[in-house]
């Protein structure tokens, strides 16, 4: 009998999110190794359950959930609507499919449900801790302090009851150890290199930001960067692809400043973003300057490098800024030091032959391949039970 794997995630293809891409790569690697795969996912565009076969041959069962934008407390209703029937869905899969492993993505409420059901049914559960949700509840309000305390307990219990814990980088692994006394396996992070073409011979005077416009990103920094760009080169522009809770406020601020270089394109197909990146002078990555985000390494960095675009990083000093500086992958600054970007940005806008100091795409192939990450995830999965 072949091993069967179950993947539990709110976000899955065709969603354009890092979690969706990451878990689709895991499904592809599991299928390549000969394992049947079932994905328990969700959608918010209808109230009907759907079943379909994915592009990797995986079976996808999607149930309706409430849509939810924003961060912290506002996000919880969407999460709870996914979790409310999760114990039933996982139990039914265990009874009918007898999987050898269940791989579950945050939130930790989903992880805890799977860990408890898995322990009762003697099925291994692997928690893929790409982030720590308790850290998202920053602020001093009673509601946020309460949510941080509750999610801290849920996260700790989930991590300790899982058969194995995976995470995406060493800094986050250290935080998991120090906060929850659990030692995870670091599998890395990356992008599907096949989706990103080699850089264009000539690059346009365009910067590209592709990602969520949320509180965690601190995306208002895009306005400050747009003002610098407009002063350096009136014909240059900053193209923004994506949506989020902060888009309206960013557009309002840009309008107040009379900023014409900032253009919003909303959510588009990944191929459109890939084409924009390969033609851009540089890609922009922003993070909110808070302690929790020092351990964050956004996948949009790897997407830019896979397209041959150097990275302009604006955010806290941490793992992302260190990576960029030590490997000469672009330039990093905080909001207080945005002025240091000007000489570098001027040289990039004047250049027409791409970033030739090192092979950025080659670096991404070695250090940011999602296929290699997926192989390490599958290697962490238990074999067929006796």
Helices and strands as residue ranges (DSSP letters): E 4-8, H 18-32, E 36-43, E 50-53, E 59-64, G 72-75, H 76-83, H 86-97, E 101-105, H 108-121, E 124-129, G 133-136, H 142-161, E 164-167, H 170-180, E 185-186, G 193-195, E 206-210, H 221-232, E 237-241, H 247-256, E 262-266, H 270-279, E 282-286, G 291-295, H 299-306, E 311-314, H 319-326, E 330-333, G 335-340, H 341-350, H 360-367, H 370-380
